[in-house]
Amino acid sequence: MLFRSGFVARAGAIGLAVLGLSGCGGGLGLHHAAPAPTPATAIGVNAYLWRATLDTLAFMPLASADPYGGVVITDWYVNPEKPDERFKCTVYILDTRLRGDGLKVAVFREVSNGQGGWTDASVSDQTVDDIENAILTRARQLRLSNLKG
């Protein structure tokens, strides 16, 4: 009986020591709290980036929007002032936080071949950057307006 109570006392002391040490250290940001479970009705991406993407690309016809996977795909858009070229965008929202690297935009461009068909054409990196920046700016505006009430 004495052996057993000593064993229990030592096991309890070791358990307390381990528990106490588990709260130490990690000042370098190595320990993170587990994310809160997402409600079944919530979207799987940052809501500000999602809404900002839809707002920014509202002038283009929408082909597909998946709020759980964070993908928005537009259909081809032809600018009435330049009917010989058309654009299509795919936006990937990669994070639940409002961050610049939580967004990836792909832009596709085609030019008329003069025979009723379309040919792939290059898109400048500046076009992609401009769309990403417009989405991020709109997301920040939405967040600020939500904080102000």
C-alpha positions as CSV (number, residue, x, y, z in Angstrom):
1,M,0.0,0.0,0.0
2,L,2.9,2.4,0.8
3,F,4.4,1.6,-2.6
4,R,1.2,2.3,-4.3
5,S,0.5,5.7,-2.6
6,G,4.2,6.7,-3.3
7,F,3.7,5.8,-6.9
8,V,0.5,7.8,-7.2
9,A,2.2,10.8,-5.5
10,R,5.2,10.7,-7.9
11,A,2.9,10.2,-10.9
12,G,0.8,13.2,-9.8
13,A,4.0,15.3,-9.3
14,I,5.3,14.4,-12.7
15,G,1.9,15.2,-14.3
16,L,1.9,18.6,-12.6
17,A,5.5,19.3,-13.7
18,V,4.6,18.4,-17.3
19,L,1.5,20.5,-17.2
20,G,3.5,23.4,-15.8
21,L,6.2,23.1,-18.4
22,S,3.8,23.0,-21.2
23,G,2.9,26.6,-20.5
24,C,6.5,27.8,-20.6
25,G,8.5,28.8,-23.7
26,G,7.2,29.5,-27.1
27,G,8.0,33.2,-26.9
28,L,9.0,33.0,-30.6
29,G,5.4,32.4,-31.7
30,L,5.9,28.7,-32.2
31,H,2.7,27.8,-30.3
32,H,-0.6,28.7,-31.8
33,A,-4.1,28.3,-30.4
34,A,-6.2,25.8,-32.3
35,P,-8.6,27.6,-34.7
36,A,-12.1,27.8,-33.6
37,P,-14.4,25.4,-35.4
38,T,-16.2,27.0,-38.4
39,P,-20.0,27.0,-38.2
40,A,-21.6,25.0,-41.0
41,T,-23.2,28.1,-42.4
42,A,-20.0,30.1,-42.6
43,I,-17.9,30.5,-45.8
44,G,-14.5,28.9,-45.8
45,V,-12.5,32.0,-46.7
46,N,-12.1,35.6,-45.5
47,A,-15.5,37.3,-45.9
48,Y,-14.0,40.7,-46.7
49,L,-11.8,39.3,-49.5
50,W,-14.8,37.3,-50.8
51,R,-17.2,40.3,-50.9
52,A,-14.4,42.5,-52.3
53,T,-13.7,40.1,-55.1
54,L,-17.4,40.0,-56.1
55,D,-17.6,43.8,-55.9
56,T,-14.5,44.4,-57.9
57,L,-15.4,42.0,-60.7
58,A,-19.1,42.9,-60.8
59,F,-18.7,44.4,-64.3
60,M,-17.7,40.9,-65.6
61,P,-20.3,38.1,-66.0
62,L,-19.9,35.5,-63.3
63,A,-19.4,31.9,-64.4
64,S,-18.8,30.3,-61.0
65,A,-18.4,31.2,-57.3
66,D,-17.5,28.7,-54.6
67,P,-17.5,30.4,-51.2
68,Y,-16.3,27.3,-49.4
69,G,-13.4,26.7,-51.7
70,G,-12.7,30.4,-52.2
71,V,-12.8,30.4,-56.0
72,V,-14.5,33.0,-58.2
73,I,-14.4,32.5,-62.0
74,T,-15.8,35.0,-64.4
75,D,-17.0,34.4,-67.9
76,W,-15.4,36.2,-70.9
77,Y,-15.8,40.0,-70.8
78,V,-15.6,42.2,-73.9
79,N,-15.1,45.9,-73.4
80,P,-17.4,47.7,-75.7
81,E,-14.6,50.1,-76.6
82,K,-12.3,47.3,-77.6
83,P,-14.4,44.5,-79.2
84,D,-11.4,42.8,-80.6
85,E,-10.2,41.5,-77.2
86,R,-11.8,39.8,-74.2
87,F,-10.8,38.9,-70.6
88,K,-11.6,36.3,-68.1
89,C,-10.5,36.2,-64.4
90,T,-10.1,33.5,-61.8
91,V,-9.6,34.6,-58.2
92,Y,-8.4,32.2,-55.5
93,I,-8.9,33.2,-51.9
94,L,-6.3,31.3,-50.0
95,D,-6.7,32.3,-46.4
96,T,-9.3,33.1,-43.7
97,R,-7.4,36.2,-42.7
98,L,-7.3,39.5,-44.6
99,R,-3.8,39.4,-45.9
100,G,-2.2,40.4,-49.2
101,D,-0.8,36.9,-49.7
102,G,-4.3,35.4,-49.1
103,L,-5.3,36.2,-52.7
104,K,-4.2,34.9,-56.1
105,V,-5.6,36.3,-59.3
106,A,-5.2,34.8,-62.8
107,V,-6.2,36.8,-65.8
108,F,-6.7,35.4,-69.3
109,R,-6.8,37.4,-72.5
110,E,-7.8,36.6,-76.0
111,V,-7.7,38.7,-79.2
112,S,-9.9,38.3,-82.2
113,N,-8.3,36.5,-85.1
114,G,-10.5,38.4,-87.6
115,Q,-12.3,35.2,-88.7
116,G,-14.8,34.9,-85.8
117,G,-12.4,33.1,-83.5
118,W,-10.2,34.0,-80.6
119,T,-6.5,33.5,-80.0
120,D,-4.7,33.4,-76.6
121,A,-2.7,36.6,-75.9
122,S,-0.4,37.6,-73.1
123,V,-1.6,39.6,-70.1
124,S,0.7,42.1,-68.4
125,D,1.8,41.5,-64.9
126,Q,0.6,45.0,-64.1
127,T,-3.0,44.0,-65.0
128,V,-2.9,41.2,-62.5
129,D,-1.4,43.4,-59.8
130,D,-4.0,46.1,-60.4
131,I,-6.9,43.7,-59.9
132,E,-5.3,42.2,-56.8
133,N,-4.7,45.7,-55.4
134,A,-8.3,46.7,-56.2
135,I,-9.7,43.7,-54.4
136,L,-7.4,44.2,-51.4
137,T,-8.3,47.9,-51.2
138,R,-12.0,47.1,-51.3
139,A,-11.6,44.4,-48.7
140,R,-9.9,46.9,-46.4
141,Q,-12.7,49.4,-47.0
142,L,-15.3,46.8,-46.1
143,R,-13.5,45.9,-42.9
144,L,-13.1,49.5,-41.8
145,S,-16.8,50.2,-42.5
146,N,-17.7,47.2,-40.4
147,L,-15.5,48.3,-37.5
148,K,-17.0,51.8,-37.5
149,G,-20.4,50.3,-37.2
